[in-house]
Amino acid sequence: MTILWLDYETRSHADLTSVGAHNYAQDASTKALCMAYAFDDEEPQLWWAHEPFPARVCDHFAAKRQIRAHNEEFDRLITWFAVCPDYGVPEPPLEAWYCTAAQARSNCAPGSLEDVGRFAGASMKKDHRGKQLVRACCLPPFKDDPALLRELGEYALQDVRAMRAVSKSMRELSDEELRDYHVNARINLRGVRVDRALCEAAVRYAAQEQVEIEQTVREVTGGAITSVRSPKMRTWVMERVGPQALALMETYKDGDKKYSIDRNARASLLALAEENAEEVPPEVADVVQCADDLWASSVAKFARAHALADVEDGRVRGAFVFAGGSATGRASSYGLQLHNYPRKCAKDPELVRQAIVRGHEITPKFGRRVTDVLKSMLRPSILPVDGKHLVVADWSSIEGRVNPWLSASPAGDDKLEVFRSGLDPYKVNAVATFRTTYEAVTGDQRQVGKVQELACGFGGGVGAFAAMGRVYGLHLPEPEAKRMVHGWRVANPWAMPFWEALERAYRRALRNKGHEFSVGRVTYLFDGQHLWYALPSGRVLCYPFARLEGDDITYAKAAWKPAADAKEWPRARLWRGLACENITQAAAHDILRHSLARLEAEGLEVVAHVHDEIVVETDDPDRASDIMRRVMCTPPNWGGGLPLGVEIHAMTRYGKG
């Protein structure tokens, strides 16, 4: 098979970072400046836009042979919307394209071409010259200096060499992974529609709210703090709260205790303020709330959605990143970042939308604060085209089912029987913890059972339970929290033996190069460099550059970036809870990938997917619901014995049936 490796340099009056690749490629001012390309192992060549298009590349496009590019979506869109129409070149189909960035991420390496070389240890020094050349030659005002253009061409040629070397050094995408990549690409091409008028109005409200927030902070602090972004704010809060509140602000970095006023600390302080005004006085709670409001990401999300939306049809395209999660291969979001949208939605989004767009007062009728109202409208800002519905299906307790299933143990199957029989797993946890009967479990006890399930499944102890409990309004003393953790482990006797077996397996693998060690439905192998694990689906992932450091096992963490003066890539510690979390989330994602491919084959138009949720746009919601239930509740061939359940709702706006 002949492979074409290519990389474009382009110029446009459109701002790529603001409008996204799809809008950029379709902008009338966007033109190809040059293309570096190579066939197989041949020396790369350079084509300039004023020259005839290379006949050999044209023939390759027409023959629908494989084309490889790093972040291929950009190069594919430039090919489709700029090169093909401008030069009369045959349009290569989506299935011909192969992304070397997705290949890198699927091998648990960084997706950036620059970073993947640094990650492998080739050099920790960043080279900014390429970005300087792009700013000079590709962004307005364009410089046509021959020396700069020659240098830009050389950088493009070098990128092709680097991309090819990186791709050849890594495991190839399997046929299934490439299929799933193309399914995700089709979802990105379809796009998801956003309410541009709502987004625009929400940004105006937020700007007004910011002025009021800053004025409140100045008044409450007597002018001591003029902005909640000031480093003085943390000290101001610390000097006015009690010891219990101060403990909630504690954080540790490299073993050193520090104090934080980050999102988690703010949430904990505000929850405590409602219970104990001596620990968090009202004026301190006001300032913390102001900080939470000002730092809220909802404003930026509305602005980003408005900028990314196609002006003709209001659709945002290219939002979903294949294998964006480095340790699990799960998808992530780019630009629109739908994965980070809050789940809480307005009770009547149409009424709230009408008030926002018309500029009416939205507090306190729809919420105590403007930011609360705007957050509640993030999901409802996603909507179908007129006359259609969104059908949203999400798996019920998918990780709570996959985790014990992976253990392949009799005790794990007992846990699965809870789901098969239709019992509430949160109530089952409460029965073991409070020594009561299933029928007698109270609402508060069930809430404890829910926190137990969410906090304890991946080796979580008292700290994990306390942190999760604060999210759900549970503030229990340490002895009581210990009892809750113990209660969950009693109700789930499969868990601790599974975690321990996982740790034994990956430690044995690391000490016995080239030998496989299996536990449950997962197998570990160390090749002398990377600690690999194979999932039941056959997909493989790894902990890159794993090694023993004393009693610890560490690995290079692809999702991080080193500091500017770093001499080694940041490393993370592998422990049994993390190993369990990784395999569970990865296997659950394999079920998502399988279902997306099946739904596409059934003719449904998937427009979004968020971890355990799939969103379809349709004019026949009943038919779509039936197909989604059948597909999503039927495990893949490799998932025998895994009970799956889904909740499905037809919606006129995302998040509200």
C-alpha positions as CSV (number, residue, x, y, z in Angstrom):
1,M,0.0,0.0,0.0
2,T,1.4,3.4,-1.0
3,I,1.1,6.0,1.7
4,L,1.1,9.8,1.0
5,W,2.4,11.9,3.9
6,L,1.5,15.6,3.7
7,D,1.4,18.9,5.6
8,Y,0.0,22.2,4.4
9,E,0.9,25.8,5.2
10,T,-2.0,28.2,4.6
11,R,-2.9,31.8,4.8
12,S,-6.2,33.5,5.5
13,H,-7.8,36.5,7.0
14,A,-9.9,34.2,9.2
15,D,-8.5,33.5,12.7
16,L,-8.1,29.8,13.0
17,T,-8.0,29.8,16.8
18,S,-11.2,31.8,17.1
19,V,-13.4,30.3,14.4
20,G,-12.1,26.7,14.3
21,A,-10.8,24.5,11.5
22,H,-14.1,24.0,9.6
23,N,-15.0,27.7,9.4
24,Y,-11.4,28.6,8.6
25,A,-11.1,26.1,5.7
26,Q,-14.4,27.3,4.2
27,D,-13.6,31.0,4.5
28,A,-13.2,32.6,1.0
29,S,-9.8,34.1,2.0
30,T,-8.3,30.8,3.0
31,K,-5.7,29.6,0.5
32,A,-3.0,26.9,0.4
33,L,0.4,28.5,0.5
34,C,2.5,25.3,0.1
35,M,2.4,21.6,0.7
36,A,5.2,19.4,1.9
37,Y,4.6,15.8,0.9
38,A,6.3,12.4,0.5
39,F,5.3,9.0,-0.8
40,D,6.3,6.1,1.5
41,D,10.0,6.4,2.5
42,E,10.9,8.9,-0.3
43,E,12.5,12.2,0.4
44,P,9.8,14.9,1.0
45,Q,9.1,17.4,-1.7
46,L,7.6,20.9,-1.6
47,W,4.8,22.3,-3.8
48,W,4.0,26.0,-3.9
49,A,0.6,27.4,-4.6
50,H,1.7,29.2,-7.8
51,E,2.9,25.9,-9.4
52,P,0.8,23.3,-11.1
53,F,-0.6,20.8,-8.6
54,P,1.6,17.6,-8.5
55,A,0.1,15.0,-10.9
56,R,1.3,12.1,-8.7
57,V,-0.6,13.5,-5.7
58,C,-3.6,14.1,-7.8
59,D,-3.6,10.5,-9.0
60,H,-3.2,9.3,-5.3
61,F,-6.3,11.3,-4.3
62,A,-8.3,9.9,-7.3
63,A,-7.2,6.3,-6.4
64,K,-8.5,6.8,-2.8
65,R,-5.2,5.6,-1.3
66,Q,-4.2,6.3,2.2
67,I,-3.2,9.9,3.2
68,R,-1.5,10.5,6.5
69,A,-1.3,13.9,8.2
70,H,-0.8,15.1,11.8
71,N,-4.2,16.4,13.0
72,E,-5.5,15.3,9.6
73,E,-8.8,17.0,10.0
74,F,-7.2,20.4,9.2
75,D,-5.3,19.0,6.1
76,R,-8.4,17.1,5.0
77,L,-10.6,20.3,5.2
78,I,-8.0,22.4,3.4
79,T,-7.8,19.7,0.7
80,W,-11.6,19.6,0.3
81,F,-12.4,23.3,0.5
82,A,-9.3,25.1,-0.7
83,V,-7.1,22.8,-2.8
84,C,-9.6,20.6,-4.7
85,P,-11.9,23.5,-6.0
86,D,-8.9,25.8,-6.7
87,Y,-6.9,23.3,-8.7
88,G,-9.6,20.9,-10.0
89,V,-8.2,18.1,-7.9
90,P,-10.3,14.9,-7.2
91,E,-11.6,15.0,-3.7
92,P,-10.2,12.1,-1.6
93,P,-12.9,10.5,0.7
94,L,-12.8,10.6,4.4
95,E,-11.9,6.9,4.7
96,A,-8.6,7.6,2.9
97,W,-7.3,9.8,5.7
98,Y,-5.2,8.6,8.7
99,C,-4.4,10.8,11.6
100,T,-0.9,10.4,13.1
101,A,-1.9,12.5,16.1
102,A,-4.8,10.1,16.9
103,Q,-2.2,7.3,16.5
104,A,0.1,8.9,19.0
105,R,-2.8,9.5,21.5
106,S,-4.0,5.9,21.0
107,N,-0.5,4.9,22.1
108,C,-0.7,7.1,25.2
109,A,1.6,9.7,23.9
110,P,1.0,13.4,23.4
111,G,-0.9,14.4,20.3
112,S,1.2,17.5,19.5
113,L,3.9,16.7,17.0
114,E,6.4,18.9,18.9
115,D,5.6,17.3,22.2
116,V,5.6,13.7,21.1
117,G,9.3,14.1,20.2
118,R,10.1,15.7,23.6
119,F,8.0,13.0,25.3
120,A,10.2,10.3,23.7
121,G,13.3,12.0,25.0
122,A,14.6,13.3,21.7
123,S,15.0,16.8,23.2
124,M,13.4,18.7,26.0
125,K,14.1,22.0,24.2
126,K,11.2,23.7,22.5
127,D,11.8,25.2,19.1
128,H,9.5,28.3,18.6
129,R,10.9,29.2,15.1
130,G,8.1,27.4,13.3
131,K,5.5,29.4,15.1
132,Q,7.3,32.6,14.3
133,L,7.4,31.8,10.6
134,V,3.7,31.0,10.6
135,R,2.9,34.3,12.3
136,A,5.1,36.1,9.7
137,C,4.0,34.4,6.5
138,C,0.5,32.9,7.2
139,L,-1.2,35.6,9.3
140,P,-2.1,39.1,8.1
141,P,-0.3,41.3,7.2
142,F,1.3,38.5,5.1
143,K,5.1,38.8,4.5
144,D,6.3,37.5,1.1
145,D,9.9,37.7,1.9
146,P,11.6,35.0,-0.2
147,A,14.0,34.0,2.6
148,L,11.2,33.6,5.2
149,L,9.1,31.6,2.7
150,R,12.0,29.3,2.0
151,E,12.5,28.7,5.7
152,L,8.8,28.1,6.1
153,G,9.0,25.5,3.4
154,E,11.9,23.8,5.1
155,Y,9.9,23.6,8.3
156,A,7.0,22.0,6.5
157,L,9.4,19.4,5.0
158,Q,10.8,18.7,8.4
159,D,7.3,18.3,9.8
160,V,6.6,15.6,7.2
161,R,9.9,13.8,8.2
162,A,9.0,14.1,11.9
163,M,5.4,12.9,11.4
164,R,6.6,9.9,9.4
165,A,9.3,9.0,11.9
166,V,6.8,9.3,14.9
167,S,4.2,7.2,13.1
168,K,6.6,4.5,12.1
169,S,8.0,4.2,15.7
170,M,4.5,3.5,17.1
171,R,1.9,0.8,17.1
172,E,-0.4,1.2,14.1
173,L,-4.0,2.0,14.6
174,S,-6.0,-1.3,14.3
175,D,-8.7,-1.7,11.7
176,E,-11.3,-1.2,14.5
177,E,-9.6,1.9,15.8
178,L,-9.4,3.4,12.3
179,R,-13.1,2.6,11.8
180,D,-13.9,4.3,15.1
181,Y,-11.8,7.3,14.2
182,H,-13.8,7.7,10.9
183,V,-17.1,7.3,12.8
184,N,-16.0,10.2,15.1
185,A,-14.9,12.3,12.1
186,R,-18.3,11.9,10.5
187,I,-19.9,13.1,13.7
188,N,-17.6,16.1,13.6
189,L,-18.5,16.8,10.0
190,R,-22.2,16.7,10.9
191,G,-21.8,19.1,13.8
192,V,-24.1,20.1,16.6
193,R,-26.4,23.1,16.3
194,V,-26.1,25.9,18.9
195,D,-28.6,28.7,19.7
196,R,-26.4,31.7,18.5
197,A,-28.9,34.3,19.6
198,L,-28.9,32.9,23.1
199,C,-25.1,32.7,23.2
200,E,-24.7,36.3,22.1
201,A,-27.2,37.5,24.7
202,A,-25.6,35.4,27.5
203,V,-22.3,37.1,26.9
204,R,-23.9,40.5,27.3
205,Y,-25.4,39.5,30.6
206,A,-22.1,38.2,31.9
207,A,-20.3,41.4,31.1
208,Q,-22.8,43.4,33.2
209,E,-22.6,40.8,36.0
210,Q,-18.8,41.2,36.1
211,V,-19.0,44.9,36.9
212,E,-21.4,44.2,39.8
213,I,-19.3,41.4,41.2
214,E,-16.1,43.5,41.3
215,Q,-18.1,46.3,43.0
216,T,-19.4,43.8,45.6
217,V,-15.9,42.6,46.4
218,R,-14.6,46.1,46.9
219,E,-17.5,46.9,49.2
220,V,-17.4,43.7,51.3
221,T,-13.6,43.9,51.8
222,G,-13.5,47.6,52.5
223,G,-11.3,48.1,49.4
224,A,-8.7,45.5,50.6
225,I,-9.4,43.5,47.5
226,T,-10.2,45.1,44.2
227,S,-10.3,41.9,42.2
228,V,-11.0,38.3,43.2
229,R,-8.2,37.3,40.8
230,S,-5.7,39.1,43.1
231,P,-3.3,36.8,45.0
232,K,-4.3,38.8,48.1
233,M,-7.7,37.1,48.1
234,R,-6.5,33.7,49.4
235,T,-4.7,35.3,52.3
236,W,-7.8,37.5,53.1
237,V,-10.0,34.4,53.3
238,M,-7.5,32.4,55.3
239,E,-7.2,35.1,57.9
240,R,-11.0,35.1,58.5
241,V,-12.1,31.4,58.5
242,G,-12.0,28.8,61.2
243,P,-9.7,25.7,61.5
244,Q,-12.2,23.4,59.9
245,A,-12.6,25.7,56.9
246,L,-8.8,26.2,56.7
247,A,-8.4,22.4,56.4
248,L,-10.7,22.4,53.4
249,M,-8.3,24.8,51.6
250,E,-5.3,22.5,52.2
251,T,-3.6,20.9,49.2
252,Y,-0.3,19.1,48.6
253,K,2.2,19.6,45.9
254,D,5.4,17.5,45.8
255,G,4.7,16.6,49.5
256,D,4.5,20.2,50.6
257,K,1.3,21.6,52.2
258,K,-0.2,24.6,50.5
259,Y,-3.5,26.4,50.6
260,S,-5.8,26.9,47.6
261,I,-8.9,28.8,46.7
262,D,-9.5,26.7,43.6
263,R,-13.0,25.5,42.5
264,N,-13.0,22.5,44.8
265,A,-12.0,24.6,47.8
266,R,-14.6,27.3,47.0
267,A,-17.3,24.7,46.7
268,S,-16.3,23.2,50.1
269,L,-16.2,26.6,51.8
270,L,-19.6,27.6,50.5
271,A,-21.1,24.3,51.6
272,L,-19.6,24.8,55.1
273,A,-20.8,28.4,55.2
274,E,-24.4,27.2,55.1
275,E,-23.9,25.0,58.1
276,N,-21.5,27.0,60.3
277,A,-21.3,30.8,60.0
278,E,-18.5,30.8,62.7
279,E,-16.2,28.8,60.4
280,V,-17.0,30.8,57.3
281,P,-18.5,34.2,58.2
282,P,-21.1,35.6,55.8
283,E,-18.9,38.3,54.4
284,V,-16.2,35.7,53.6
285,A,-18.8,33.5,51.9
286,D,-19.9,36.5,49.8
287,V,-16.4,37.1,48.6
288,V,-15.8,33.4,47.9
289,Q,-19.1,33.3,46.0
290,C,-18.1,36.3,44.0
291,A,-14.8,34.5,43.1
292,D,-16.8,31.5,42.0
293,D,-19.1,33.6,39.9
294,L,-16.3,35.5,38.2
295,W,-14.2,32.4,37.5
296,A,-17.2,30.5,36.1
297,S,-16.4,29.1,32.7
298,S,-19.9,29.4,31.4
299,V,-19.3,32.9,30.0
300,A,-16.3,31.7,28.0
301,K,-18.3,28.7,26.8
302,F,-21.1,30.8,25.4
303,A,-18.6,33.1,23.7
304,R,-16.7,30.2,22.2
305,A,-19.9,28.5,21.0
306,H,-21.0,31.7,19.2
307,A,-17.6,32.1,17.6
308,L,-17.4,28.5,16.4
309,A,-20.9,28.2,15.0
310,D,-21.3,28.3,11.3
311,V,-23.1,31.6,10.4
312,E,-25.3,29.8,7.9
313,D,-26.7,26.8,9.9
314,G,-25.5,27.6,13.4
315,R,-23.7,24.2,13.7
316,V,-20.4,23.8,15.5
317,R,-18.2,21.2,13.8
318,G,-15.1,19.4,14.9
319,A,-15.9,19.3,18.6
320,F,-14.9,15.8,19.5
321,V,-11.3,14.6,19.8
322,F,-10.8,10.9,19.2
323,A,-8.7,9.2,21.9
324,G,-8.3,12.6,23.7
325,G,-7.9,10.9,27.1
326,S,-4.3,9.8,27.2
327,A,-4.6,6.9,29.8
328,T,-7.9,5.4,28.5
329,G,-8.3,6.5,24.9
330,R,-11.6,8.1,25.8
331,A,-12.9,10.9,23.6
332,S,-12.6,14.5,24.8
333,S,-13.9,17.8,23.5
334,Y,-12.2,20.7,21.7
335,G,-13.5,24.2,21.3
336,L,-17.1,23.6,22.3
337,Q,-15.9,21.4,25.2
338,L,-19.3,19.7,25.6
339,H,-17.7,17.2,28.1
340,N,-17.4,20.0,30.6
341,Y,-21.0,21.4,30.4
342,P,-22.8,21.2,33.8
343,R,-25.6,18.7,33.9
344,K,-28.0,21.0,35.8
345,C,-30.4,22.7,33.5
346,A,-33.1,25.3,33.8
347,K,-36.6,23.9,34.6
348,D,-38.1,25.9,31.7
349,P,-35.3,26.6,29.2
350,E,-37.6,28.2,26.6
351,L,-38.9,30.7,29.1
352,V,-35.4,31.5,30.4
353,R,-34.1,31.8,26.8
354,Q,-36.9,34.2,25.9
355,A,-36.0,36.4,28.9
356,I,-32.2,36.4,28.1
357,V,-32.6,37.2,24.4
358,R,-35.1,40.0,25.1
359,G,-32.8,41.5,27.8
360,H,-35.3,41.1,30.7
361,E,-34.4,40.7,34.3
362,I,-33.4,37.0,35.0
363,T,-32.8,37.2,38.7
364,P,-34.2,36.2,41.1
365,K,-37.0,34.7,39.0
366,F,-34.8,32.1,37.4
367,G,-31.9,31.9,39.9
368,R,-30.2,33.7,42.7
369,R,-27.3,34.9,40.5
370,V,-26.8,35.7,36.9
371,T,-24.0,33.1,36.6
372,D,-26.3,30.4,38.0
373,V,-28.9,31.2,35.4
374,L,-26.4,31.2,32.6
375,K,-24.9,27.9,33.7
376,S,-28.3,26.3,33.7
377,M,-28.7,27.3,30.0
378,L,-25.4,25.9,28.7
379,R,-26.8,22.5,27.8
380,P,-30.1,23.9,26.5
381,S,-28.1,26.1,24.1
382,I,-27.7,22.9,22.1
383,L,-30.7,22.2,20.0
384,P,-31.9,20.3,16.8
385,V,-32.9,21.9,13.5
386,D,-36.5,23.0,13.3
387,G,-38.9,20.0,13.1
388,K,-36.4,17.5,14.6
389,H,-35.7,16.2,18.1
390,L,-32.6,15.3,20.0
391,V,-32.8,11.8,21.4
392,V,-30.4,11.5,24.4
393,A,-29.5,8.1,25.7
394,D,-27.1,7.4,28.6
395,W,-26.0,4.2,30.2
396,S,-27.1,3.6,33.7
397,S,-24.2,3.2,36.1
398,I,-21.9,2.1,33.3
399,E,-18.7,2.2,35.4
400,G,-20.4,0.5,38.3
401,R,-21.3,-2.4,36.0
402,V,-18.0,-2.6,34.0
403,N,-15.8,-2.6,37.1
404,P,-17.0,-5.8,38.7
405,W,-17.5,-7.4,35.3
406,L,-13.8,-6.9,34.6
407,S,-12.9,-8.8,37.7
408,A,-14.5,-12.0,36.2
409,S,-15.1,-13.3,39.8
410,P,-18.1,-14.9,41.4
411,A,-18.4,-12.0,43.8
412,G,-18.2,-9.6,40.9
413,D,-21.0,-11.5,39.2
414,D,-23.1,-11.2,42.4
415,K,-22.7,-7.4,42.1
416,L,-23.9,-7.7,38.4
417,E,-26.9,-9.6,39.6
418,V,-28.0,-6.5,41.4
419,F,-28.3,-4.8,38.1
420,R,-29.8,-7.8,36.3
421,S,-32.5,-8.0,38.9
422,G,-33.4,-4.3,38.7
423,L,-32.4,-3.6,42.3
424,D,-31.0,-0.1,43.2
425,P,-27.3,-0.5,43.9
426,Y,-27.3,2.5,46.1
427,K,-29.9,0.9,48.4
428,V,-27.9,-2.4,48.4
429,N,-24.9,-0.4,49.7
430,A,-27.1,1.2,52.3
431,V,-28.4,-2.2,53.5
432,A,-24.8,-3.4,54.2
433,T,-23.7,-0.1,55.8
434,F,-26.7,0.6,58.0
435,R,-27.7,-3.1,58.6
436,T,-31.2,-2.6,57.6
437,T,-33.6,-4.1,55.0
438,Y,-33.9,-3.1,51.4
439,E,-37.4,-1.9,51.9
440,A,-36.5,0.2,55.0
441,V,-33.7,2.2,53.4
442,T,-34.4,5.9,53.8
443,G,-33.7,8.7,51.3
444,D,-30.7,9.9,53.3
445,Q,-29.3,6.4,53.6
446,R,-29.7,5.9,49.8
447,Q,-27.8,9.2,49.3
448,V,-24.9,7.8,51.4
449,G,-25.1,4.6,49.2
450,K,-24.8,6.8,46.1
451,V,-21.7,8.6,47.4
452,Q,-20.2,5.2,48.4
453,E,-20.6,3.9,44.9
454,L,-19.1,7.0,43.3
455,A,-16.2,7.4,45.7
456,C,-15.1,3.9,46.6
457,G,-15.1,1.9,43.3
458,F,-11.5,2.7,42.4
459,G,-9.8,2.1,45.7
460,G,-11.1,5.3,47.3
461,G,-10.8,5.6,51.0
462,V,-11.9,8.2,53.6
463,G,-10.5,11.1,51.7
464,A,-12.3,10.2,48.5
465,F,-15.6,9.6,50.3
466,A,-15.3,13.0,52.1
467,A,-14.6,14.8,48.9
468,M,-17.4,13.2,47.0
469,G,-19.7,13.6,50.0
470,R,-19.2,17.4,50.0
471,V,-20.4,17.5,46.4
472,Y,-23.6,15.8,47.5
473,G,-24.0,17.8,50.7
474,L,-22.7,15.1,53.1
475,H,-20.3,16.3,55.8
476,L,-19.5,13.4,58.0
477,P,-16.8,13.2,60.7
478,E,-13.8,10.9,60.0
479,P,-15.0,8.0,62.1
480,E,-18.3,8.0,60.4
481,A,-16.7,8.3,57.0
482,K,-14.5,5.3,57.8
483,R,-17.7,3.3,58.6
484,M,-19.2,4.3,55.2
485,V,-16.1,3.1,53.3
486,H,-16.1,-0.1,55.3
487,G,-19.8,-0.6,54.6
488,W,-19.2,-0.3,50.8
489,R,-16.4,-2.8,50.9
490,V,-18.6,-5.3,52.8
491,A,-21.3,-4.9,50.2
492,N,-18.8,-5.3,47.4
493,P,-16.4,-8.2,48.4
494,W,-15.1,-8.5,44.8
495,A,-13.4,-5.1,44.9
496,M,-10.4,-5.3,47.2
497,P,-9.2,-8.7,45.9
498,F,-9.5,-7.3,42.4
499,W,-7.5,-4.2,43.2
500,E,-4.8,-6.3,44.9
501,A,-4.7,-8.8,42.0
502,L,-4.3,-5.9,39.5
503,E,-1.4,-4.6,41.4
504,R,0.3,-8.0,41.6
505,A,-0.2,-8.5,37.8
506,Y,1.3,-5.2,36.7
507,R,4.2,-5.5,39.2
508,R,5.0,-9.0,38.0
509,A,4.8,-7.8,34.4
510,L,7.2,-5.0,35.1
511,R,9.7,-7.4,36.6
512,N,9.3,-10.1,33.9
513,K,9.9,-8.4,30.5
514,G,8.0,-10.0,27.6
515,H,5.7,-12.2,29.8
516,E,1.9,-11.7,30.0
517,F,0.1,-11.6,33.4
518,S,-3.7,-11.6,33.4
519,V,-6.2,-10.7,36.1
520,G,-9.9,-10.9,35.4
521,R,-10.4,-9.8,31.8
522,V,-7.3,-7.7,31.6
523,T,-3.7,-8.6,30.6
524,Y,-0.4,-6.8,31.3
525,L,2.9,-7.0,29.5
526,F,6.1,-5.0,29.8
527,D,8.2,-4.7,26.6
528,G,11.2,-3.2,28.3
529,Q,10.0,0.4,27.8
530,H,6.2,0.6,28.1
531,L,3.8,-1.3,30.5
532,W,1.0,-2.4,28.2
533,Y,-2.5,-3.6,29.1
534,A,-4.9,-5.4,26.8
535,L,-8.7,-4.8,27.2
536,P,-11.4,-7.4,26.6
537,S,-12.1,-5.7,23.3
538,G,-8.6,-6.4,22.1
539,R,-7.6,-2.7,22.3
540,V,-4.2,-2.1,24.0
541,L,-3.1,0.9,26.0
542,C,0.1,1.6,28.0
543,Y,1.8,3.4,30.8
544,P,4.7,4.9,28.8
545,F,8.3,4.6,29.9
546,A,7.2,2.8,33.1
547,R,9.9,2.0,35.7
548,L,10.3,1.0,39.3
549,E,11.5,3.8,41.7
550,G,11.9,2.1,45.0
551,D,8.6,0.6,45.9
552,D,6.7,2.9,43.5
553,I,6.0,2.4,39.8
554,T,6.1,5.6,37.8
555,Y,5.4,6.4,34.1
556,A,5.5,9.5,31.8
557,K,2.1,11.2,31.8
558,A,1.2,12.2,28.3
559,A,-1.5,14.7,29.3
560,W,1.0,17.0,31.1
561,K,3.4,19.5,29.7
562,P,6.8,20.0,31.4
563,A,7.8,23.4,32.7
564,A,10.0,25.6,30.4
565,D,13.2,24.7,32.3
566,A,12.3,21.0,32.8
567,K,15.0,18.4,31.9
568,E,12.6,15.4,32.1
569,W,9.0,14.8,31.2
570,P,6.6,14.9,34.2
571,R,5.9,11.5,35.7
572,A,3.0,10.0,37.7
573,R,2.7,7.1,40.1
574,L,0.7,4.0,39.2
575,W,-1.3,2.5,42.1
576,R,-4.1,-0.1,42.2
577,G,-6.9,2.4,42.3
578,L,-5.7,4.3,39.3
579,A,-5.1,1.0,37.4
580,C,-8.7,0.0,38.2
581,E,-10.1,3.4,37.2
582,N,-8.2,3.3,33.9
583,I,-9.3,-0.1,32.8
584,T,-12.9,0.5,33.8
585,Q,-13.2,3.8,31.9
586,A,-11.3,2.4,28.9
587,A,-13.6,-0.7,28.7
588,A,-16.7,1.5,29.1
589,H,-15.4,3.7,26.3
590,D,-15.0,0.6,24.1
591,I,-18.7,0.0,24.5
592,L,-19.4,3.6,23.5
593,R,-17.2,3.2,20.4
594,H,-19.0,0.0,19.5
595,S,-22.4,1.6,19.9
596,L,-21.5,4.7,17.8
597,A,-20.4,2.4,14.9
598,R,-23.6,0.4,15.2
599,L,-25.9,3.4,15.4
600,E,-24.2,4.9,12.3
601,A,-24.7,1.6,10.5
602,E,-28.4,1.8,11.4
603,G,-28.7,5.2,9.7
604,L,-29.0,7.4,12.8
605,E,-27.4,10.8,12.8
606,V,-25.2,11.0,15.9
607,V,-24.3,14.6,16.7
608,A,-22.6,14.3,20.1
609,H,-21.3,11.8,22.6
610,V,-20.2,12.6,26.2
611,H,-18.6,9.8,28.1
612,D,-21.7,7.6,28.9
613,E,-24.2,9.5,26.7
614,I,-25.0,9.5,23.0
615,V,-27.1,12.3,21.3
616,V,-28.9,11.7,18.0
617,E,-30.7,14.2,15.9
618,T,-33.9,12.8,14.2
619,D,-37.3,13.5,12.8
620,D,-38.6,10.2,14.2
621,P,-37.7,10.1,18.0
622,D,-39.7,6.9,18.7
623,R,-37.9,4.9,16.0
624,A,-34.5,6.4,17.1
625,S,-35.3,5.6,20.8
626,D,-36.1,2.0,19.9
627,I,-32.9,1.5,17.9
628,M,-30.7,3.2,20.5
629,R,-32.2,1.0,23.3
630,R,-31.5,-2.2,21.3
631,V,-28.0,-1.2,20.3
632,M,-26.8,0.3,23.5
633,C,-28.2,-2.6,25.7
634,T,-26.6,-5.3,23.6
635,P,-23.0,-5.8,24.6
636,P,-20.3,-6.5,22.0
637,N,-19.3,-10.0,21.3
638,W,-16.4,-9.6,23.7
639,G,-18.8,-8.3,26.5
640,G,-20.7,-11.5,27.3
641,G,-22.4,-11.4,30.6
642,L,-22.3,-7.6,31.0
643,P,-25.7,-6.3,31.8
644,L,-26.4,-2.9,30.2
645,G,-29.2,-0.5,30.8
646,V,-30.0,2.9,29.3
647,E,-32.2,5.9,30.0
648,I,-33.6,7.6,26.9
649,H,-35.3,11.0,26.5
650,A,-36.5,12.9,23.4
651,M,-35.7,16.6,23.7
652,T,-36.3,19.9,22.0
653,R,-33.2,21.3,23.7
654,Y,-30.3,19.3,25.1
655,G,-30.8,18.5,28.8
656,K,-34.5,18.9,28.9
657,G,-37.1,16.4,27.7
